[in-house]
Amino acid sequence: MPNLKLLLTAAGFSLLLVPSGGMPPDTASTSLFDLIHRDDILKIDLQTDLDQLLANRNTDAEVEAVLSFSGPNDRDYRFEIEIECRGKFRRRVCDFPPLKLNFSKRDLRELGLSRFDRLKLVTHCLEDQKGDDYLLKEYLIYRLYAELSPYHFRSQLVQVQYRDENGKKRYKRLGILLEDNDELAHRLQAEVVDTFSFREEGLEPENARLHALFQYMVGNADWNLALRRNLEILYFPGENTYRVVPYDFDFTGLVNVPYGIPNPDYRLTSMRQRVFLGEARGEQLQETIELLRRRRNRLEEVCRDLRYLRKRDEKDVLDYLGTFYAELDEQLIWYPETISTVEPE
């Protein structure tokens, strides 16, 4: 990455002094994600060569960009960064691919921020209004999981004004900023595990059951522990245990994107079908089932509180969650060996 300069257009900030010639000590308590995180939507401005970015969508080529936003106390921040397309499926099929935002560690250090210099940007996949609608439902799933588990990726809903390199406005769309894997691990005092062929019996049992049942609730059959698909595995040395943290929820029945493909490995014929991919069965799940029953009102409240969600989408989300609770009442959980071809209404 070239030596880039960060401009803070409001005065009155303090600098963290770092000895020259070495890595900065990891003593900063505030990260870049902390700076952008808030309860409401964050408006950001992203200026870059959009044509070059999209032309390089199938490569890891980086493109220079400028990201601007208003931070706490109305301070305006302007970062010169590099961005690249990321993901596998979405970068191929989406009108606009997901992005990785790479910041300068030196620029962050000068603001007294910690070393975590990467953010993931989940972008609108479709260019029309429905692209924002589907993204809002995916954001909602991150919010729902955060209500149930402390072991989650932090997410921030953003409204992105995309501009050409000459500053001309192109389009304004919603997005989701996610904290980086390394920051997630640091925040939870854990380590990211890169091993494949990981088995569920290696996970902390309560975490394994909650994760699997939550994925079932939102209708996600697009995750795999052994392949580490759409999840991170963290090792907690203080407890000598492992936990899983999920991400990437567009292929869920709750979001129900038009480009979704029902997982043929489990004979699914509809994105709205559910299949339980955890290893727990019967009484092993009862405590987790009771937890989700107790939290039902709160989960539904989170859905209703997302004021940017259209009423028809809010109703669809609540109805889909309702079919999950109906299955629990009927003691009817679909496993790979008992999968039904009946689609929830």
C-alpha positions in Angstrom: 0.0 0.0 0.0 1.4 3.4 -0.9 2.2 5.9 1.9 -1.2 7.7 2.2 -2.3 10.6 4.2 -5.3 10.9 6.4 -7.0 14.3 6.8 -9.1 15.2 9.9 -11.0 18.3 9.0 -11.9 19.2 12.6 -9.4 20.3 15.1 -8.9 19.1 18.7 -7.9 15.5 18.4 -5.0 13.8 20.3 -2.2 11.7 18.9 -0.8 8.4 20.2 3.0 8.7 20.2 4.7 5.6 19.0 8.5 4.8 18.9 9.8 5.0 15.4 11.1 1.9 13.6 8.9 -0.7 15.3 5.4 -2.1 15.5 3.0 0.1 17.6 2.1 -1.3 21.0 -1.4 -2.7 21.0 -2.5 -0.4 23.8 -5.1 1.7 22.0 -8.6 0.9 23.4 -10.5 2.4 20.5 -10.6 0.8 17.0 -11.7 2.1 13.6 -14.8 0.1 14.0 -15.5 1.6 17.4 -15.2 5.0 15.7 -17.8 4.2 13.1 -20.2 2.1 15.3 -23.5 3.7 16.3 -27.1 2.7 16.9 -28.5 4.4 13.8 -27.4 4.3 10.2 -24.0 5.8 9.3 -23.7 7.9 6.1 -20.4 7.4 4.3 -19.0 8.7 1.1 -16.8 6.4 -1.1 -15.0 7.9 -4.1 -13.1 5.7 -6.5 -12.7 4.6 -10.1 -15.8 2.6 -10.1 -15.3 1.4 -13.7 -11.8 0.0 -12.8 -13.1 -1.6 -9.6 -15.9 -3.4 -11.4 -13.6 -4.4 -14.3 -11.3 -6.1 -11.7 -14.1 -7.8 -9.8 -12.7 -11.3 -10.4 -9.2 -10.4 -9.2 -7.6 -9.3 -6.0 -6.4 -6.0 -7.6 -6.6 -3.0 -5.2 -8.0 0.3 -6.3 -7.3 3.6 -4.6 -10.3 5.3 -2.9 -11.3 8.0 -0.5 -13.7 7.2 2.3 -15.4 10.0 4.3 -17.8 10.2 7.2 -18.8 12.3 10.1 -17.7 10.8 13.4 -18.4 11.6 17.1 -18.9 15.2 18.0 -19.5 16.0 14.3 -15.8 15.6 13.4 -15.3 14.9 9.7 -13.0 12.1 8.8 -11.4 11.6 5.4 -9.3 8.4 4.8 -7.3 7.6 1.7 -7.6 3.8 1.4 -7.4 0.9 -1.0 -10.4 -1.3 -1.8 -10.8 -4.6 -3.5 -13.6 -7.0 -4.4 -14.1 -10.0 -2.2 -16.2 -13.1 -1.8 -16.7 -16.0 -4.2 -20.3 -16.3 -5.3 -21.5 -12.7 -4.9 -18.6 -11.1 -6.8 -19.7 -13.3 -9.8 -23.5 -12.9 -9.7 -24.1 -9.5 -8.1 -24.5 -6.2 -9.9 -22.1 -4.7 -7.4 -19.6 -7.0 -5.5 -18.8 -7.0 -1.8 -15.7 -5.0 -0.9 -12.7 -5.1 1.5 -11.6 -1.8 2.8 -7.9 -1.5 3.6 -6.7 1.4 5.7 -3.2 2.6 6.6 -2.0 1.4 10.0 0.1 4.6 10.3 -3.0 6.7 9.7 -4.9 4.9 12.4 -2.0 5.1 14.8 -1.8 8.9 14.3 -5.5 9.1 15.4 -4.8 6.9 18.5 -6.7 4.0 17.0 -5.7 0.3 17.3 -3.9 -1.6 14.6 -7.0 -3.2 13.0 -6.9 -1.7 9.5 -9.4 -3.7 7.5 -13.2 -3.6 7.3 -15.6 -5.7 5.2 -18.4 -4.0 3.3 -21.4 -6.1 2.4 -22.9 -4.2 -0.6 -26.2 -4.2 -2.4 -26.2 -7.2 -4.8 -29.0 -5.8 -7.0 -29.1 -2.3 -8.3 -32.8 -1.7 -7.8 -34.6 -0.9 -4.5 -34.9 -4.6 -3.8 -31.1 -4.8 -3.4 -31.5 -2.5 -0.3 -34.5 -4.5 0.9 -32.6 -7.8 0.9 -29.6 -6.2 2.5 -31.7 -4.9 5.3 -32.9 -8.4 6.1 -29.4 -9.7 6.1 -28.4 -6.9 8.5 -31.3 -7.9 10.7 -29.9 -11.4 11.0 -26.6 -10.0 12.3 -28.7 -8.1 14.9 -30.7 -11.1 15.9 -27.7 -13.3 16.5 -26.1 -10.5 18.5 -29.1 -10.6 20.8 -28.5 -14.2 21.5 -24.8 -14.7 21.7 -21.8 -12.5 22.7 -19.8 -14.4 20.1 -20.8 -12.5 17.0 -19.4 -10.1 14.4 -20.2 -6.5 15.1 -22.1 -4.9 12.2 -22.9 -1.4 11.2 -25.6 -0.4 8.8 -24.4 2.3 6.4 -25.7 4.4 3.6 -23.0 4.7 1.0 -22.8 7.5 -1.5 -20.7 6.1 -4.3 -18.8 8.7 -6.4 -16.6 8.5 -9.5 -12.9 9.5 -9.1 -13.8 13.0 -10.4 -16.3 13.3 -7.5 -19.5 12.9 -9.6 -22.3 11.1 -7.7 -23.2 7.7 -9.2 -25.6 6.1 -6.8 -26.6 5.8 -3.1 -27.1 2.4 -1.6 -27.2 0.6 1.8 -24.4 -1.5 3.0 -23.1 -3.4 6.1 -19.7 -2.8 7.6 -18.3 -5.8 9.5 -15.4 -5.9 11.8 -12.4 -7.8 10.7 -11.7 -11.4 11.9 -8.5 -10.3 13.8 -10.4 -7.6 15.6 -13.2 -10.0 16.4 -10.7 -12.4 18.0 -8.9 -9.6 19.9 -12.2 -8.3 21.3 -13.2 -11.7 22.5 -9.6 -12.6 23.8 -9.5 -15.5 21.4 -7.5 -16.7 18.4 -8.7 -17.4 14.8 -8.5 -21.1 13.9 -7.4 -21.8 10.3 -7.8 -25.6 10.5 -10.1 -27.4 8.1 -12.0 -30.6 8.8 -13.1 -29.3 12.2 -15.7 -31.4 14.0 -18.6 -30.1 16.1 -17.6 -32.2 19.1 -14.6 -29.9 19.4 -16.9 -26.9 20.0 -18.1 -25.6 23.4 -21.5 -27.5 23.5 -23.8 -24.5 24.3 -22.3 -22.4 21.5 -22.5 -25.3 19.0 -26.2 -25.9 19.8 -27.2 -22.2 19.7 -25.4 -21.6 16.4 -26.9 -24.6 14.7 -30.4 -23.8 15.9 -30.2 -20.2 15.0 -29.1 -21.1 11.5 -32.1 -23.4 11.4 -34.4 -20.6 12.6 -33.3 -18.2 9.8 -33.3 -21.0 7.2 -29.6 -21.2 6.4 -28.3 -24.4 4.8 -25.2 -22.6 3.4 -22.7 -23.2 6.2 -20.3 -26.0 6.8 -18.1 -26.5 9.9 -15.6 -28.9 8.4 -15.0 -26.5 5.4 -15.3 -23.4 7.5 -17.8 -22.0 5.1 -19.5 -18.8 6.2 -18.2 -19.0 9.7 -15.1 -18.4 11.8 -13.8 -20.8 14.5 -12.2 -19.1 17.5 -10.0 -20.8 20.1 -10.2 -19.4 23.7 -6.9 -20.3 25.4 -8.1 -19.2 28.8 -10.8 -21.8 28.7 -9.1 -24.3 26.3 -12.3 -24.4 24.2 -13.5 -23.5 20.7 -16.6 -21.5 19.5 -18.1 -20.7 16.1 -19.1 -17.2 14.8 -21.3 -17.1 11.7 -21.5 -14.6 8.9 -22.9 -14.3 5.4 -26.7 -14.7 5.5 -28.0 -13.9 2.1 -28.7 -17.5 1.3 -31.2 -17.8 4.1 -34.9 -18.4 3.9 -35.5 -15.2 5.9 -33.7 -13.1 3.3 -34.9 -15.2 0.3 -32.8 -13.5 -2.4 -33.8 -14.2 -6.0 -30.3 -15.5 -6.9 -30.4 -18.0 -4.1 -29.8 -21.7 -4.8 -31.4 -24.3 -2.5 -28.7 -26.6 -1.2 -28.9 -29.8 -3.3 -26.7 -31.7 -0.7 -29.8 -31.9 1.5 -32.5 -32.3 -1.3 -33.8 -28.8 -0.7 -36.1 -27.5 -3.4 -36.9 -24.0 -1.9 -34.9 -21.3 -0.2 -37.6 -21.2 2.5 -37.1 -24.8 3.6 -35.2 -25.5 6.8 -32.7 -28.2 7.6 -30.9 -28.6 10.9 -27.2 -29.1 10.3 -26.0 -29.5 13.9 -25.2 -32.8 15.5 -27.4 -32.4 18.6 -30.7 -34.3 18.7 -33.8 -34.5 20.9 -33.2 -33.7 24.5 -29.8 -32.3 23.7 -31.5 -29.3 22.1 -34.2 -28.7 24.7 -32.3 -26.1 26.7 -31.5 -24.1 23.6 -35.0 -24.4 22.3 -36.3 -23.0 25.6 -33.8 -20.1 25.3 -35.1 -19.2 21.9 -38.7 -19.4 23.2 -37.9 -17.1 26.1 -36.2 -14.6 23.7 -39.0 -14.7 21.0 -40.6 -11.4 22.1 -37.2 -9.6 22.1 -36.3 -11.0 18.7 -39.6 -9.9 17.2 -39.0 -6.4 18.8 -35.6 -6.1 17.1 -37.4 -6.8 13.8 -40.0 -4.2 14.4 -37.4 -1.6 15.5 -35.5 -1.7 12.2 -37.4 1.3 10.9 -35.8 1.2 7.5 -37.4 -2.2 6.8 -40.5 -2.0 4.7 -43.7 -3.1 6.3 -44.3 -5.9 3.9 -40.7 -7.2 4.6 -41.2 -6.8 8.3 -44.4 -8.9 8.0 -42.6 -11.5 5.9 -39.7 -11.8 8.4 -42.1 -12.1 11.4 -44.2 -14.7 9.5 -41.1 -16.7 8.7 -39.9 -16.7 12.3 -43.4 -17.7 13.2 -43.1 -20.9 11.2 -40.0 -21.7 13.2 -41.7 -21.4 16.5 -44.7 -23.4 15.1 -42.2 -26.2 14.3 -40.9 -26.1 17.9 -44.4 -26.3 19.3 -45.1 -29.3 17.1 -41.7 -30.8 18.0 -41.0 -30.9 14.3 -37.3 -30.2 13.4 -36.2 -31.3 9.9 -32.9 -33.1 9.8 -31.0 -34.1 6.7 -32.3 -37.6 7.1 -35.9 -36.5 7.5 -36.0 -33.5 5.2 -39.4 -32.6 3.8 -40.2 -31.0 0.5 -42.9 -28.8 2.0 -42.2 -25.1 1.8 -43.4 -22.9 4.7 -46.1 -20.5 3.6 
